[in-house]
Amino acid sequence: MSMQTKARVRGLIESEAVSATSKLASIDELYAQLWKKLKRLHMMQQAERLVHCPTSDEAISPISEKAWIGWMC
């Protein structure tokens, strides 16, 4: 293989390495954003359950099916 061909191949490899590194950084950033959003969603769901769950006394009285399902959470 000639020196010119080797230099061209080396340049292509270095270029691909830089591109791959950049893509990995983007993937890491997207993963971090997704994780943050999932944590926030989970916290919101937990808070919603606390707000919507009736007490056990309410569950014993004649109530709607929706309230009964809420009590089971």
Residue pairs with C-beta under 8 A, 6 or more apart in sequence:
1 9
49 73
52 70
52 73
53 70
53 71
53 73
54 63
54 67
54 70
54 71
56 71
58 67
58 71
59 67
59 68
59 71
